Amino acid sequence: MSGGRLVLACGVAIAALAGCGSDSTQDQARSTVCDARDDIAKRVDSLKALTPATVTVDGVSTSLGAIGNDLSDIKNAQGDLSSDRQQQVSSATDTFTAEVKSIAGDLGRSVSVSTGKAELTAALDRLAASYRQTFAKIDCG
């Protein structure tokens, strides 16, 4: 192989490897987002199944904390996504985060036990609706 062909072959190989690394980074970010989205879905379903008789502030706080960790993972990964997916994930994250913060704020208010539990289950219904409008629409298939 002549020197020019060898340089050209090496250049093509390096370009191909660089492209693979970029795809791999996007694939890893997509996997992180989808894993976190799936965990959020499980936690939302678990919270949604609570009734005024079974709901506890500690249980809800723990689940909301875990959802917060998932949202953090998503925010950290979204910069490595393709621009279209990045915009979709960013919008979903912002909207859903606002709902989680609202519900966490509801937990901090002082209300009677019976009224508080009913309000909390209503807030969890809002959380489930917010999930359906945001993260459930992200394609992870």
C-alpha positions in Angstrom: 0.0 0.0 0.0 1.4 3.4 -0.9 1.9 6.1 1.7 -1.0 8.2 0.4 -3.4 5.3 0.5 -2.2 4.3 4.0 -2.9 7.8 5.2 -6.3 7.9 3.6 -7.2 4.5 5.0 -6.1 5.6 8.5 -8.1 8.8 8.2 -11.2 6.9 7.2 -10.7 4.5 10.1 -10.3 7.3 12.6 -13.4 9.1 11.3 -15.4 5.9 11.6 -14.2 5.3 15.1 -15.0 8.9 16.1 -18.5 8.5 14.7 -19.0 5.3 16.7 -18.0 7.0 19.9 -20.5 9.8 19.3 -23.3 7.2 18.6 -22.2 5.3 21.7 -22.5 8.5 23.8 -26.0 9.2 22.5 -27.0 5.6 23.0 -25.7 5.7 26.6 -27.6 9.0 27.2 -30.7 7.5 25.7 -30.4 4.4 27.9 -29.9 6.6 31.0 -33.0 8.7 30.1 -35.1 5.6 29.4 -34.0 3.8 32.6 -34.9 6.9 34.7 -38.2 7.4 32.8 -39.1 3.7 33.5 -38.2 4.1 37.2 -40.3 7.3 37.4 -43.2 5.4 35.8 -43.0 2.7 38.5 -42.8 5.2 41.3 -45.7 7.2 39.9 -47.8 4.0 39.6 -47.0 3.1 43.1 -47.9 6.6 44.4 -51.1 6.6 42.3 -52.2 3.3 44.0 -52.1 5.0 47.4 -55.4 5.8 49.0 -56.2 8.2 51.9 -56.1 5.1 54.1 -52.6 4.0 52.9 -50.8 7.2 52.1 -48.0 8.4 54.4 -45.9 11.6 54.2 -42.7 9.6 54.7 -43.6 7.1 51.9 -44.5 9.9 49.5 -41.4 11.9 50.4 -39.2 8.9 49.8 -40.7 8.2 46.4 -40.5 11.9 45.4 -36.9 11.9 46.5 -36.2 9.0 44.2 -38.1 10.7 41.4 -35.9 13.7 42.0 -32.8 11.6 41.6 -34.2 10.1 38.3 -34.8 13.7 37.1 -31.2 14.6 38.0 -29.9 11.6 36.0 -32.1 12.7 33.0 -30.8 16.3 33.2 -27.2 15.1 33.3 -27.7 12.8 30.3 -29.8 15.1 28.1 -26.9 17.1 26.8 -25.6 14.0 25.0 -28.8 13.3 23.2 -29.6 14.3 19.6 -31.0 17.8 19.3 -34.6 16.7 18.7 -34.6 14.2 21.5 -32.8 16.7 23.7 -35.5 19.3 23.2 -38.3 16.7 23.9 -36.6 15.4 27.1 -35.8 18.9 28.3 -39.4 20.1 27.9 -40.7 16.9 29.7 -38.2 17.3 32.5 -39.0 21.0 33.1 -42.8 20.4 33.2 -42.6 17.3 35.3 -40.1 18.8 37.7 -42.4 21.7 38.3 -45.2 19.3 39.2 -43.0 17.3 41.6 -41.9 20.6 43.3 -45.6 21.6 43.6 -46.4 18.3 45.3 -43.4 18.5 47.6 -44.6 22.0 48.6 -48.1 20.6 49.3 -46.4 18.1 51.7 -44.9 21.0 53.6 -48.2 22.7 54.3 -50.0 22.3 57.6 -53.4 20.6 57.0 -55.6 18.3 59.0 -54.8 14.6 58.7 -58.1 13.7 56.9 -58.1 16.7 54.6 -54.3 16.4 54.1 -54.5 12.8 52.9 -57.3 13.6 50.5 -55.3 16.6 49.1 -52.2 14.4 48.9 -54.0 11.7 46.9 -55.4 14.5 44.6 -51.8 15.8 44.2 -50.6 12.3 43.3 -53.3 12.1 40.6 -51.9 15.4 39.2 -48.4 13.8 39.2 -49.7 10.8 37.3 -51.4 13.0 34.8 -48.2 15.1 34.4 -46.2 12.0 33.8 -48.6 10.9 31.0 -48.3 14.3 29.4 -44.5 14.4 29.6 -42.3 11.4 30.0 -44.8 8.8 28.8 -44.6 10.4 25.4 -40.8 9.9 25.1 -40.1 6.9 22.8 -37.8 4.4 24.5 -38.8 1.5 22.3 
